[in-house]
Amino acid sequence: PAAATQDSIKMGKRFGKLPLCTASELRRRVQQGEYLVIIDGLVCKLNGFIGKHPGGPLSIMHMVGRDATDEARSMHPAEVFEGTMPRWAVARFVTDEKAAAQASYVEDLDLPYSAPRSTLADGSGHAQPESSSATDLDYAAIQRDYRQLDVQLREEGMYRCDYGDYACEAARYVALFGIACGLILLGPASAWTYLAAGVSTALLWQQLAFFAHDLGHNELTGRREFDMVLGICVADVLGGLSVGWWKKNHNTHHIVTNDVDNDPDIQHLPFLAVSTRFFESRYSTYYRRVMEFDAAARMFVALQDKLYYLIMCFARYNLYFLSWNYLLFSDFAPYRVLEMGCIGVFFVWFSWLVSHIPTWSYVILYLSVAHSISAVLHIQITLSHFAMSTESPDPVYECFAARQVRTTMDVICPTWLDWFHGGLQFQIEHHLFPRLPRHKLRRVQPLVKDLCRKHGMEFKEFSFIDGNVYTLRWLGEVASRVKLYNSRDEHSAQAVASFKKSLRTQ
């Protein structure tokens, strides 16, 4: 709090001469094409920066016309606020006391790059998972206490990475890589050999995904360029997937978590739908296309709770496609050449390794096991959000911290199993403090639980097994609505046909 006060005094002296900007003026200028974002009471015009933003343009676009103070602070180091962001300040934001508590000033505007947040307040009656959170949350108080907790963590040095934690991680990567290669190159030619090699490879890819995730959030050194390049050189070379694609996708996910129209991490038609809103063939602002709820989608979604694990077994193949689609066609790929080279190296060494498997049947066995066991990672990822809320109770006033708690789930696990979950078991804490090193998330969890308890927010957590059951039940609930939707659609078609027939007979 004292540090925050000093920052406010410094900002007052530095930006006191800037013109004032009201909410109505902000809305007018946004409608005229300006990318205006409110950060610490300053209106920042980011049109000249949006194409250079390391986290991708969409993570900025989704905050246009909104107060992005907490989102920006959670995703960036302090020096960004002191050096980069002030360069883009064009005004000081002023409004009355009630409006000052707003998170968004553009929820009623039709912006082409960011859809309004989904909300039950629109009277649509879409199904939502049950929640025990209070219905009258004090968002201003939640925001204040969340910011105080963030300051406390910074003062206690929690954001500093202990490199010793990664010594065990590195040993695990080397061991899994060595086991997989050793079995294929030196092991006897048997099904058991290639089965074990496939499992080792899948575990290696899982562990590398955790490491790439840490580096993408700059949790290792805090130096964006170094962490990103290291992530590419390790994860792209050993895993064959684009870290750049993941970063663009993942940053967007953090900004608009579980929003039907904006969050790519829950947009999986025609195979999966986590909300009945997807039945409306929504437009994805990330993929820039309509997610058609066509005949194929109806068939898969109606069976999604039964097909969930099978779909997860094929998820890694989709990531190969998304990685190359990003590298070849994305208008934002700052490390395109490096990544294409590193993924090329992956396919060279991986093809060389697979060439030592003596028969095609064993090759198919190894590749199938390696990719299907990778389903564990995708289950861990989807468990955190698939069965959580996709509808904001109040998108105008809901603060960053309340939104992250509402849309995210923790997984209960013993300390000795933390390596297996790689930080994904503390998703609530991670979404509140994305740059906090994952090895410290367990120590932060009690503080976050206290914050939730104080303000009546449900802190949802399950064991890994119970979390799977809870997620499958919710997927089944959405699947059960497909039959109702089909019946209504058929009834509407019959009514239209009957009406047209009556017109012809007149």
N, C-alpha and C positions, 0 to 999 in steps of 0.2 A: 504493500500500500504506500509506503514512504517513497519507494522508487517510482511508483506510478505517479505520485504527486509531483515529484521533481521533473518527470518527463512532461507532465502537463504544463508546468511553469515554463520549461524550455520551449515547448511547442507554442505556447501563448506568445512568447517574445518573438519567435521566428515567423509565425504565420498570422500575427495580429493584423497585418496590413492587407491580407487577402480579402476580396469582396465576400459578402454574405450570399448564401444560397438557401432558399426555402424549399420545402417539400414540393410545392406546386411548380417551382422553377426547375427543380431536379427532374420531375416527371416530364415537363415540356422538353427539356434538353435531351433526355433519353429518347423520347419519341422522334426527335430530329436526328438521331443517329449517333449521339455521343455515348461513349462507354464510361459512365460516371459511377463510381463506387465510393461509399462512405467508409473511411477508416480513421478511427480515433477523432471523430468530429470534423475531419477534413474531407472535402469532396475531391477525389482524384480522377482526372480524366486520363483514361488508359488507352485511347485510340492508337497512340504512337508506340505503345509498349506491348499491346496484346499479342502481336505476331512474334515477339521476342521472349515472351514469358516462358521460362524453363518448364513450368508445369503444364503448358498447353493453353490455348486460348479459351477453351470452354470453361475452365475453372474460374476464369475472370468473368466471362459472359454471364454465367449463372448468378453472379453477385451484382450485376448492373442494377442500379436503382435500389440497392439494399445496403444495410449496415454490415460490412464484411470484417469488422474489427477482430472478432474472435476467430473467424475462419482464417484470416490472414496471419494473425499471431500464432495460431496453432501450427500452421504449415511452413512458417519462415523463421529464420534466426533473427535475433534482435537487430543485427546490423542492417538488415533489409529495411527496417522501419527508420533507422537513423540515416541511411544513405540513399537507398533507391526510391522508396515510396514518396518521400517528401518532394522529389523532383516533379512529380506528377500532380501535386496539389494545385487546384485552381480556385478554390473557395473554401470558406468555413460554413459548415452546415448549421442552420438555425431553424428551430421550430418550437411549438408549444410543448409543455411538459408531457402531455399525453402522447403526442406524436413522437416525441423523443425516445419513447420506449419501444417504438416500432422496429421490427427487424426488416420489413420490406415496405416500400412505397409504390410498388409497381405490380402488385398481385392482380389488378384488374386490367392490366395492359397486355395486348397481344404482341409479345416480342418474338421475332422469328427465330431467335437463337436460344431462348430459354422459356419453357412453358411455365405457367403459374403452378405453384405447388399443389398437389392433390389434397383435397380436404373433404371431410364428411359434411362440412358446413354447407356444401352445395346441394344437399338434399338428395343425392344420387342413391343413397342407401347401399353402397357397396359393402360386402362383408369384410370384417377386420378381425384379427386375432384379439382375444380377450386381454384386457389390461386392468391392473389394479391401481394405476396411477390416479392421483386426485384429478378431478375435473376442473378445478379452479386454480391451476398452478400460477404462482407469482413469478413470471418470467424475469422481471427486473431483479428480484432477489436471487433467483437462480444464477443469473448472469453475474451479479456482483460477487457471490460466493465462489463461483467457478473461476473468476479472474483472480480472486485472492488466493485460491488454491494453486493456480498456475504460478503466481509470484512466489508462493512458498516453495514450490518444487524447484524453481530456478535458483532461489537463494540457498537451498539445501544442496545444490549441485547435482540434482537428479538427472539433468539433461546431459551431463558429461558421461561419455561411454567408458566403461572399464574394459580395456582391450583384453584383459585376462579372460573375460567371459568368452571371447571368440577363439581362444586357444583350443578349448575343447571342441568348439564348432568345427574349426579347421581340421582337427584330428579326425573327427567323424566323417567329414567330406572325403579326406584322403583314404580312410579305411573303406568306405563304401565303394569308392572308385576303384581301389585296389582289389577288393573282393570281386567286383563284377568283371574287371579285366582279367584277373588271375584265373577265375573259373572258366572263362571263355578261351583264354590262350593256353592254359596249362591243365585244366580239369579234364576228366574223362568224358568222352562223348556220350552223354546220357541225358534223358529228359530231366532228371533231378538236378543235373549240373546247370542246365539252361533255365530251369525254373528258379533256382537259387540266384543265378546271375540276373534274371529279370526282376526279382524282388529287390536285390541290392541296387540295381539301376533306378527303380522306382523310388526307393528311399533316398537315393542321392538327389534325384530331381526334386523331391519334396523338400529336402533340407536346403538345397540351393535356392528354391523359391523363397524360403524364409529369409535367407541371407540377402537375396536381391531386393526383397521387400524392405529390409532394414536400410540398405544402401539407397534405395529410391526415396526414402524419407530422410536421408542424410543423418541417420542415427549413429553411424560409425565415427566419422571425423567431424561432421558438421560442415564440411567443405563440399559444396554441391558438385562441382566439376570432378573432383577426385573420386567421390563416392559413386557418381554416375558412371564414370569410365571404368572404375574397378568392377562395378556390378555388371557392365557389359562384357568385360574381358573374362569374368568368371562364369556368369550365368548363361550368356549367349554361347560361349565356347563349349561349356559342359552340358548345357541343357537344350540349346537349339531354339530358344524362344527370345523374342525381342523385349528387352528391359524398357526400351523407349516406348513401345506400344503399351506395356503394362503401366508405365508412369502416367501417360496421358489418360488412360482409362481409369486408373486408380485415383488420381487426383480429382477427377470429375466425380467419382463415386463418393469421395470424402466430403465434397461440397454439397452434393444433392443426394445424400444417402437415402436409398429406398424410395425415391420418387419415381413414379411409374413412367413419366414422360422423359425424364432427364438422366436417370441413373443407369448406365449400361450394365451394371452388375446384376440387375434383375430383369433385363430385357432378353429373354431367351425363347421367344416364339420362333418356330411353331412347336417346340418341344415342351416348354414349361411356362406356366403363368402363376405368379405368386399373388395375384390380385384379380378380381373379376373385372377390374377396369380394362384389362387387356382384351376382354371380349369385345371392346368397342373399336378395335383396330386403331390403336393410338399412334401418334406420330412421335418417333424417337428423335430428340434433338441431338443425340450423339451420333447415331447412324444416318441421320438426315433422310429418313424414309419412313413410310407407314408400316407398322408391324401388323400385317394382315392376320386377322383371326379367321382364316379360311378353313376349308374342309380338312386339310392336313393338321392345322393347329387344333381344331375341335377334336379330332381323333386322338392326337397325342396328349393334349391337356386332360381329356376325359380319363386317361389312364396314367397320368403323371405320377401318382403316388405308387403305382405298381412298377413303372418304368424308371423311376428316379435313379436307382443304383446302376441300372444298365446304361442309362444316358451318361452318368458320371464316368463310366468306363471308357467312353469315347471322347470325353471332354478335351483331352490333351491334343487330339488330332485337330480339333477346332482352334486351339491356340496356335498351332503351326500356321493354319490358314490366316488367322487374324494378324499374326506377326508379319507374314509376308505381304498381306494386303496393306498393312500400315507402312511397311518399308518401301513398297513399290508405288503406292498411290496417295498416301497421306500428304496433305499440304503443310503438315508440321511434323518433321522428323529430323531434329537437329543433329543426330548422330547416325544418319542414314548409312553413310559409307562405312563407318567403323562397324556398325551392327551387321550389315550385309557381309562384311568380311569375316567377322567373328562367327556368325551362323554358318557361313560357308566352311570355316574350319571345323565346326561341329560335325557337319555332314561328311566331311572328308575322314576325320578320325573315327567317327561312329560307323561309317560304312566299312572302313578298314577293319574295325573290330568285329563287326558282324560277318565279314567275309571269312573269318576263321571258324565259323560254325559250319560243320561238315555237310549238313543236309538241309533242304528247304523246309522240311517239317520242323526241325529244331530251330531254324531261323524264325519261322512263324510263331513257334512256341515262345521263344525269348521275347520277340517284339510284342506279342500279345500280352504276355505277363507284365512286361515293363510298363506298357501303356495302360493296361486295365488296373493294375495295382495303384497307379497314379490317381485313380479315382478317390483314394483316401484324402489327398490334398484338396480336391474339388468339393468333397463332402465337408471337410473342415471349413472351407471358405464359405460355402453356401449356408452352412448351419448358422452362421453368425447373423444372417439377415432374412433368409427366405420366409420364416414364420413370424417375422416382426412387422410392425405397423408400416403401412405405406400411405397413410392419410394423416395430415397434420390437423390437430384440433383447432389451430388458429395460425395460419401461415403468415399473417400480418405481424403478429407479436411473438410467436414462438422463437426463443433464442437458440443459439447454436448448441449449447450444452444440453438443453431439454430435448432437442431434435435427435442428437446422437444417442442419448439414453433410450429414447422411444423406439429407435429403429435398429437397435443392436442387442445381441445376446452374448453372455459369457458362458464358458464351458468349465465346469468344476473338474479339476484333476489334481493329483498329488504332485508335490514338487519334483519328485524323481522322474515324472513323465513330462515335464515341461519341454524337454528336447523334442518330443514327438509332435507337440502342438505348435511349437515355434512362435509363440506369442499370440496365436489366433484364439487361444483360450481366454485372453484378456482383451476382447475386441471393444468393449465399452471404454475401458481405460485408453486403449490405443486410439479410438476415434475422438476422444476428448483431448488427448495429448499425442498427436501422431509422430512427433519427433523425439519422444521419450524412448530411450533404448529399451528394447523388449525385455531384457533381463531384469529391469527394475519395475516392470508393470505389476508384479505380484506385491511389491511393497506399497504401491500406490492404491491398489484395490480397496483396502479398508477405508482410505480417505474418500474415495469415490462413493463407496457404500454409505458413508456418513452423510455426504452431500445429498444423495438420493433420499435417504431416510428423513433428513431435515425438511426437505421440500415436497415430500409426498410423491416422488417419482419411483415407479417400479423398477427395481434392479433385477432384471430377468437373467437367471443362470440355471443351467441344468448339467447333469453329468453328460458325458459324450453319448452314452446309450439313450438316456432320456431325451437329450436334445434331438437325436435322430427320430425318436418316436414322435416328439412334439412337431417336428418339421413335416414328417410324413402325414400326420393327422391334418395339418393345415393344408398341405398339397391335396389331400383327399377331399377336404372341405371345398376347396376351389374347384376340384374336378367334378364334384357332385352338382355344382351349379351349371356345368356345361349342358347336361341333359335338360335342365329347366330352360336354359337359354335357347337350345335347339327347338324345344317345344314352342316357346314363344315366337321364335323366328318362323317356324312352320305355320303357326296359327296366323301370323301377320301375312305371310305369303298367300295363304288360303283366302284371307279376307280381301286382299288386293285382287286376287284372281276372281273372286265372287263379285266384287264391285265392277271389274272390267266386263264380266259376263253380263251383268245387269244393264250396263250401258249399251252393250251391243244389241240387247233384246228390246230396247226402248225405240 
